[in-house]
């Protein structure tokens, strides 16, 4: 029982944890989500309310842990040591779950089990990012780094010259093989684009040998663990969906081609997805929140004169759906546009995200 004995000695009482908006509140919980979004730290926070001798923490990504030995002895070990909390990190359900009062499981892909609550964790929103970021003196500096390097907690404390390389490593961690990597890459390259999976499949097929079924299966896997999002057009289920990723900065880590508007729109989308479930896109309107009757349009470098025609199209489409408020999200502009029927705000991202 060497693996279990070593795992039982692990102590998380000295781990510094910064509060997230999401917490483990159920004694039987399965946490899933994309790579490096903070699943482990959520578990450390949960364990902080227990004494080290009350919990057994097993990480199945640790190559030193013998899965066969663990599976054969875990129930006896739990009973022998009167363990009340069992944590199974990076668990692939290789064996039947033992009996224990509290069981917390982390896994890349969601799994439904009777009696367990499912918790899907995303990366940091901007408000959470500011709580984690103690390097920068003001909100503008923090926003610039957030925009450039993304929303993953560990990137905040890495030296700047190492961040792109670490983002590339995280993408590779997300993917089990070359096929998964190439599919993830082509999805990220097309963030904020209206592209059908069939179009992307045909494009990738020119580069590598892959079946349509395999391509669709892996896309579904990324959708299920919230690595990739497919945004539907309002009232048009069969229309081509728009693609978004759980970290807007991945596009800079896989390509030298700059797609700043796409990246910025992805950034705005991630703030919305943390707050609303009923998000759609419309013609000329990037995001429509039906429950609030609000349109959100990212225009990074807004200029009343240069974007006048676009604003007219946005207003026209908003009026057709009786939308009562339009928020135009920018890098730094802040102004109001007068309209007799609509409330139109032009806001910098950091002000809008924290409002």
Protein Blocks (a to p, Z undefined) as FASTA:
>chain_A
ZZmmmmmmpccklpccdddfbdcfbfbdcdeddehilpmmmmmmmmmmpcfklpccddfk
bmkbcfklmmmmmmmmmmmnopabdcdehiahlaccdddfbacdddfbdcddehiacddd
ddddfklmmmmmmkbmbfklmmmmmmmnojafklmmgcfklmmmmmmmmmmmmpmbfklm
mmmmmmmmmgoiacdfklmmmmmmmmpccdfklmmmmmmmmmmnomaccdddehilkbcc
ddddfblklmmmmocbdcfklmmmmmmmmmmmmmpmbdcddehiabacfklopacdddfb
acfklmmmmmmmmmmmmmmnopabdcdddfkbccddddfkbccddddfklmmmZZ
